[in-house]
């Protein structure tokens, strides 16, 4: 019998929780993803690769902060809309 979308979601959650329960070094497991995200911001702020590494890193840190601030703003707006407030 095929699984419903809700059952598929639950199976995925179970698998994810079991996988993380067996992970001893959480930081190492996510290191590649963190590095890739930082690299993405560095490419955005210096696509030609002409900036000094320290300046590129500084600008990338600001781009990352702006990205997460934008996510927080969108989240707050969505919560307000769900409560029935003005967007």
DSSP file (Angstrom, degrees, kcal/mol; ACC not computed):
  #  RESIDUE AA STRUCTURE BP1 BP2  ACC     N-H-->O    O-->H-N    N-H-->O    O-->H-N    TCO  KAPPA ALPHA  PHI   PSI    X-CA   Y-CA   Z-CA
    1    1 A X              0   0    0      0, 0.0     2,-0.0     0, 0.0     0, 0.0   0.000 360.0 360.0 360.0 130.9    0.0    0.0    0.0
    2    2 A X        -     0   0    0      1,-0.1     2,-0.2     0, 0.0     0, 0.0  -0.331 360.0-112.0 -68.5 149.9    1.5    3.4   -0.9
    3    3 A X        -     0   0    0      1,-0.1     2,-0.1     2,-0.0    -1,-0.1  -0.526  24.8-122.4 -80.6 146.6    2.3    5.8    1.8
    4    4 A X     >  -     0   0    0     -2,-0.2     4,-2.5     1,-0.1     5,-0.2  -0.416  32.0-104.4 -76.6 163.2    0.4    9.1    2.2
    5    5 A X  H  > S+     0   0    0      1,-0.2     4,-2.2     2,-0.2     5,-0.1   0.879 123.9  52.7 -56.4 -37.5    2.3   12.3    2.1
    6    6 A X  H  > S+     0   0    0      2,-0.2     4,-2.2     1,-0.2    -1,-0.2   0.905 109.5  48.1 -65.6 -40.9    2.0   12.6    5.9
    7    7 A X  H  > S+     0   0    0      2,-0.2     4,-2.5     1,-0.2    -2,-0.2   0.893 110.3  51.8 -67.0 -39.3    3.4    9.1    6.4
    8    8 A X  H  X S+     0   0    0     -4,-2.5     4,-2.1     2,-0.2    -2,-0.2   0.910 109.9  50.2 -61.4 -41.5    6.3    9.8    4.1
    9    9 A X  H  X S+     0   0    0     -4,-2.2     4,-2.3    -5,-0.2    -2,-0.2   0.923 110.5  48.9 -63.2 -44.5    7.0   12.9    6.1
   10   10 A X  H  X S+     0   0    0     -4,-2.2     4,-2.6     1,-0.2    -2,-0.2   0.894 109.5  52.2 -63.2 -40.4    7.0   11.0    9.3
   11   11 A X  H  X S+     0   0    0     -4,-2.5     4,-2.4     1,-0.2    -1,-0.2   0.904 109.8  49.8 -62.8 -39.9    9.3    8.3    7.9
   12   12 A X  H  X S+     0   0    0     -4,-2.1     4,-2.5     2,-0.2    -2,-0.2   0.909 110.5  49.5 -63.7 -42.0   11.7   11.1    6.9
   13   13 A X  H  X S+     0   0    0     -4,-2.3     4,-2.7     2,-0.2     5,-0.2   0.915 110.6  50.2 -62.7 -43.6   11.6   12.6   10.3
   14   14 A X  H  X S+     0   0    0     -4,-2.6     4,-2.5     1,-0.2     5,-0.2   0.937 111.8  47.7 -60.4 -47.0   12.3    9.2   11.9
   15   15 A X  H  X S+     0   0    0     -4,-2.4     4,-2.5     1,-0.2    -2,-0.2   0.908 112.4  49.2 -62.0 -42.7   15.2    8.6    9.7
   16   16 A X  H  X S+     0   0    0     -4,-2.5     4,-2.6     2,-0.2     5,-0.2   0.927 112.3  47.4 -63.8 -45.0   16.7   12.0   10.3
   17   17 A X  H  X S+     0   0    0     -4,-2.7     4,-1.9     1,-0.2    -2,-0.2   0.903 112.9  48.8 -64.8 -40.3   16.3   11.7   14.1
   18   18 A X  H  X S+     0   0    0     -4,-2.5     4,-0.9    -5,-0.2    -1,-0.2   0.917 111.6  50.1 -64.9 -41.4   17.9    8.2   14.1
   19   19 A X  H >< S+     0   0    0     -4,-2.5     3,-0.8     1,-0.2     4,-0.3   0.935 112.4  45.7 -62.2 -46.8   20.8    9.4   11.9
   20   20 A X  H >< S+     0   0    0     -4,-2.6     3,-1.0     1,-0.2    -1,-0.2   0.814 105.5  61.7 -67.6 -28.6   21.5   12.4   14.2
   21   21 A X  H 3< S+     0   0    0     -4,-1.9    -1,-0.2     1,-0.2    -2,-0.2   0.762 107.1  45.7 -68.0 -22.4   21.2   10.2   17.3
   22   22 A X  T << S+     0   0    0     -4,-0.9     2,-0.6    -3,-0.8    -1,-0.2   0.403  88.6 105.0 -97.9   1.0   24.2    8.2   15.9
   23   23 A X    <   -     0   0    0     -3,-1.0     3,-0.3    -4,-0.3    -3,-0.0  -0.737  43.0-179.4 -87.9 119.0   26.3   11.2   15.0
   24   24 A X  S    S+     0   0    0     -2,-0.6     2,-0.6     1,-0.2    -1,-0.2   0.834  77.2  40.8 -86.2 -34.2   29.1   11.8   17.5
   25   25 A X     >  +     0   0    0      1,-0.2     4,-1.9     2,-0.1    -1,-0.2  -0.796  62.2 174.2-119.4  89.4   30.6   14.9   15.9
   26   26 A X  H  > S+     0   0    0     -2,-0.6     4,-1.5    -3,-0.3    -1,-0.2   0.871  80.2  54.9 -62.0 -38.6   27.8   17.2   14.8
   27   27 A X  H  > S+     0   0    0      1,-0.2     4,-0.6     2,-0.2    -1,-0.2   0.913 108.2  47.6 -63.5 -43.4   30.2   19.9   13.8
   28   28 A X  H >4 S+     0   0    0      1,-0.2     3,-0.7     2,-0.2     4,-0.5   0.874 107.6  57.2 -65.6 -36.4   32.2   17.7   11.5
   29   29 A X  H 3< S+     0   0    0     -4,-1.9    -1,-0.2     1,-0.2     4,-0.2   0.843 115.9  34.9 -64.6 -32.9   29.0   16.4    9.9
   30   30 A X  H 3X S+     0   0    0     -4,-1.5     4,-2.3    -3,-0.2    -1,-0.2   0.377  89.2 100.1-102.7   4.3   27.9   19.9    8.9
   31   31 A X  H <X S+     0   0    0     -3,-0.7     4,-2.6    -4,-0.6     5,-0.2   0.898  81.0  51.1 -59.7 -44.2   31.4   21.4    8.2
   32   32 A X  H  > S+     0   0    0     -4,-0.5     4,-2.3     1,-0.2    -1,-0.2   0.900 111.0  48.6 -62.3 -40.4   31.1   21.0    4.4
   33   33 A X  H  > S+     0   0    0     -4,-0.2     4,-2.0     2,-0.2    -1,-0.2   0.911 112.0  48.6 -66.3 -42.0   27.8   22.7    4.2
   34   34 A X  H  X S+     0   0    0     -4,-2.3     4,-2.3     1,-0.2    -2,-0.2   0.928 112.5  48.4 -63.5 -44.0   28.9   25.6    6.4
   35   35 A X  H  X S+     0   0    0     -4,-2.6     4,-2.6     1,-0.2    -2,-0.2   0.905 110.2  52.2 -62.7 -41.3   32.1   26.0    4.3
   36   36 A X  H  X S+     0   0    0     -4,-2.3     4,-2.0    -5,-0.2    -1,-0.2   0.885 109.4  49.5 -63.3 -38.6   30.0   25.9    1.1
   37   37 A X  H  X S+     0   0    0     -4,-2.0     4,-1.9     2,-0.2    -1,-0.2   0.924 111.6  47.7 -68.1 -43.0   27.7   28.6    2.4
   38   38 A X  H  X S+     0   0    0     -4,-2.3     4,-2.1     1,-0.2    -2,-0.2   0.907 111.1  52.0 -62.6 -40.5   30.6   30.9    3.4
   39   39 A X  H  X S+     0   0    0     -4,-2.6     4,-2.4     1,-0.2    -1,-0.2   0.884 106.0  55.3 -61.6 -38.4   32.1   30.3    0.0
   40   40 A X  H  X S+     0   0    0     -4,-2.0     4,-2.0     1,-0.2    -1,-0.2   0.925 108.6  46.8 -61.0 -45.4   28.9   31.3   -1.7
   41   41 A X  H  X S+     0   0    0     -4,-1.9     4,-2.2     1,-0.2    -1,-0.2   0.886 110.6  52.9 -65.8 -37.5   28.8   34.6    0.2
   42   42 A X  H  X S+     0   0    0     -4,-2.1     4,-1.6     1,-0.2    -1,-0.2   0.901 109.4  48.8 -64.3 -39.3   32.5   35.3   -0.7
   43   43 A X  H  < S+     0   0    0     -4,-2.4    -1,-0.2     1,-0.2    -2,-0.2   0.866 109.9  53.2 -66.9 -34.9   31.7   34.7   -4.4
   44   44 A X  H  < S+     0   0    0     -4,-2.0     3,-0.5     1,-0.2    -2,-0.2   0.916 114.8  38.9 -65.8 -42.8   28.7   37.0   -4.2
   45   45 A X  H  < S+     0   0    0     -4,-2.2    -1,-0.2     1,-0.2    -2,-0.2   0.693 132.9  24.3 -83.6 -18.0   30.7   39.9   -2.7
   46   46 A X    ><  +     0   0    0     -4,-1.6     3,-1.1    -5,-0.2    -1,-0.2  -0.471  65.1 161.9-144.3  67.6   33.9   39.3   -4.9
   47   47 A X  T 3  S+     0   0    0     -3,-0.5    -1,-0.1     1,-0.3    -3,-0.1   0.789  81.4  48.2 -62.8 -26.9   32.9   37.5   -8.1
   48   48 A X  T 3  S-     0   0    0     -5,-0.0    -1,-0.3     0, 0.0    -5,-0.1   0.604 104.9-128.7 -88.1 -11.7   36.1   38.5   -9.8
   49   49 A X    <   +     0   0    0     -3,-1.1    -2,-0.1    -7,-0.2     4,-0.1   0.847  68.7 127.5  69.4  34.9   38.3   37.4   -6.8
   50   50 A X        +     0   0    0      2,-0.1     2,-0.1     3,-0.0     3,-0.1   0.622  40.5  95.2 -99.3 -14.9   40.2   40.7   -6.7
   51   51 A X  S    S-     0   0    0      1,-0.1     2,-0.1     2,-0.1    -5,-0.0  -0.381  84.9 -99.9 -76.7 154.6   39.7   41.6   -3.1
   52   52 A X     >  -     0   0    0      1,-0.1     4,-2.8    -2,-0.1     5,-0.3  -0.451  38.0-112.7 -65.0 146.2   42.2   40.9   -0.4
   53   53 A X  H  > S+     0   0    0      1,-0.2     4,-2.4     2,-0.2     5,-0.2   0.865 116.4  50.9 -52.4 -41.2   41.2   37.8    1.6
   54   54 A X  H  > S+     0   0    0      2,-0.2     4,-2.2     1,-0.2    -1,-0.2   0.914 113.0  45.2 -65.4 -41.8   40.6   39.7    4.8
   55   55 A X  H  > S+     0   0    0     -3,-0.3     4,-2.6     2,-0.2     5,-0.2   0.903 112.8  50.6 -68.5 -41.2   38.3   42.3    3.0
   56   56 A X  H  X S+     0   0    0     -4,-2.8     4,-2.5     1,-0.2    -2,-0.2   0.914 111.9  48.5 -61.6 -42.5   36.5   39.5    1.1
   57   57 A X  H  X S+     0   0    0     -4,-2.4     4,-2.1    -5,-0.3    -2,-0.2   0.902 111.0  50.2 -64.4 -42.0   35.9   37.7    4.4
   58   58 A X  H  X S+     0   0    0     -4,-2.2     4,-1.6     2,-0.2    -2,-0.2   0.932 113.7  44.8 -62.8 -46.4   34.7   40.9    6.1
   59   59 A X  H  X S+     0   0    0     -4,-2.6     4,-2.4     1,-0.2    -2,-0.2   0.891 111.2  53.4 -66.0 -39.2   32.2   41.6    3.3
   60   60 A X  H  X S+     0   0    0     -4,-2.5     4,-2.5    -5,-0.2    -1,-0.2   0.878 105.2  55.0 -63.4 -37.4   31.0   38.0    3.2
   61   61 A X  H  X S+     0   0    0     -4,-2.1     4,-2.2     1,-0.2    -1,-0.2   0.901 109.7  46.8 -62.5 -40.1   30.3   38.2    6.9
   62   62 A X  H  X S+     0   0    0     -4,-1.6     4,-2.5     2,-0.2    -2,-0.2   0.898 110.6  51.7 -68.7 -39.4   28.1   41.2    6.3
   63   63 A X  H  X S+     0   0    0     -4,-2.4     4,-2.2     2,-0.2    -2,-0.2   0.895 110.3  50.0 -62.1 -39.2   26.4   39.6    3.4
   64   64 A X  H  X S+     0   0    0     -4,-2.5     4,-2.3     2,-0.2     5,-0.2   0.918 110.3  49.1 -65.1 -44.0   25.7   36.5    5.6
   65   65 A X  H  X S+     0   0    0     -4,-2.2     4,-2.3     1,-0.2    -2,-0.2   0.900 111.3  49.9 -62.7 -40.5   24.3   38.7    8.4
   66   66 A X  H  X S+     0   0    0     -4,-2.5     4,-2.4     2,-0.2    -1,-0.2   0.905 109.1  53.1 -63.8 -41.0   22.0   40.5    5.8
   67   67 A X  H  X S+     0   0    0     -4,-2.2     4,-1.9     1,-0.2    -2,-0.2   0.935 113.0  42.0 -59.1 -48.9   20.8   37.2    4.5
   68   68 A X  H  X S+     0   0    0     -4,-2.3     4,-2.2     2,-0.2    -1,-0.2   0.840 112.5  53.8 -72.2 -31.9   19.8   35.9    7.9
   69   69 A X  H  X S+     0   0    0     -4,-2.3     4,-2.4    -5,-0.2    -1,-0.2   0.897 108.2  51.2 -65.3 -39.2   18.3   39.2    8.9
   70   70 A X  H  X S+     0   0    0     -4,-2.4     4,-2.4     2,-0.2    -2,-0.2   0.906 109.3  50.1 -63.8 -41.6   16.2   39.1    5.8
   71   71 A X  H  X S+     0   0    0     -4,-1.9     4,-2.3     1,-0.2    -2,-0.2   0.914 110.2  50.3 -61.3 -42.4   15.0   35.6    6.7
   72   72 A X  H  X S+     0   0    0     -4,-2.2     4,-2.4     2,-0.2    -2,-0.2   0.900 109.9  50.7 -63.6 -40.7   14.1   36.8   10.2
   73   73 A X  H  X S+     0   0    0     -4,-2.4     4,-2.4     2,-0.2    -2,-0.2   0.937 111.0  47.7 -62.3 -46.9   12.1   39.7    8.7
   74   74 A X  H  X S+     0   0    0     -4,-2.4     4,-2.3     1,-0.2    -2,-0.2   0.887 111.5  51.6 -62.0 -38.5   10.2   37.4    6.4
   75   75 A X  H  X S+     0   0    0     -4,-2.3     4,-2.4     2,-0.2    -1,-0.2   0.922 110.1  48.2 -63.9 -44.5    9.5   35.0    9.3
   76   76 A X  H  X S+     0   0    0     -4,-2.4     4,-2.2     1,-0.2    -2,-0.2   0.900 111.9  49.9 -63.4 -40.6    8.2   37.8   11.4
   77   77 A X  H  X S+     0   0    0     -4,-2.4     4,-2.3     2,-0.2    -1,-0.2   0.904 110.5  49.6 -65.4 -40.7    6.0   39.0    8.6
   78   78 A X  H  X S+     0   0    0     -4,-2.3     4,-2.3     2,-0.2    -2,-0.2   0.902 110.4  50.3 -64.9 -41.1    4.6   35.5    8.0
   79   79 A X  H  X S+     0   0    0     -4,-2.4     4,-1.7     1,-0.2    -1,-0.2   0.910 110.3  50.3 -63.5 -40.5    3.8   35.1   11.7
   80   80 A X  H  X>S+     0   0    0     -4,-2.2     5,-2.6     1,-0.2     4,-0.5   0.915 110.1  49.9 -63.9 -42.4    2.0   38.4   11.7
   81   81 A X  H ><5S+     0   0    0     -4,-2.3     3,-1.1     1,-0.2    -1,-0.2   0.906 108.7  52.5 -63.0 -40.5   -0.1   37.4    8.7
   82   82 A X  H 3<5S+     0   0    0     -4,-2.3    -1,-0.2     1,-0.3    -2,-0.2   0.845 107.2  52.7 -64.5 -32.1   -1.0   34.1   10.3
   83   83 A X  H 3<5S-     0   0    0     -4,-1.7    -1,-0.3    -5,-0.2    -2,-0.2   0.591 122.0-110.0 -77.5  -9.2   -2.2   36.0   13.4
   84   84 A X  T <<5S+     0   0    0     -3,-1.1    -3,-0.2    -4,-0.5    -2,-0.1   0.587  73.0 136.0  92.4  10.4   -4.3   38.2   11.1
   85   85 A X      < -     0   0    0     -5,-2.6    -1,-0.2    -6,-0.2     2,-0.2  -0.296  64.7 -79.6 -83.5 173.5   -2.3   41.3   11.5
   86   86 A X              0   0    0      1,-0.1    -1,-0.1    -2,-0.1    -5,-0.0  -0.494 360.0 360.0 -73.1 141.8   -1.3   43.7    8.8
   87   87 A X              0   0    0     -2,-0.2    -1,-0.1    -3,-0.1    -6,-0.1   0.442 360.0 360.0 -85.9 360.0    1.6   42.7    6.7
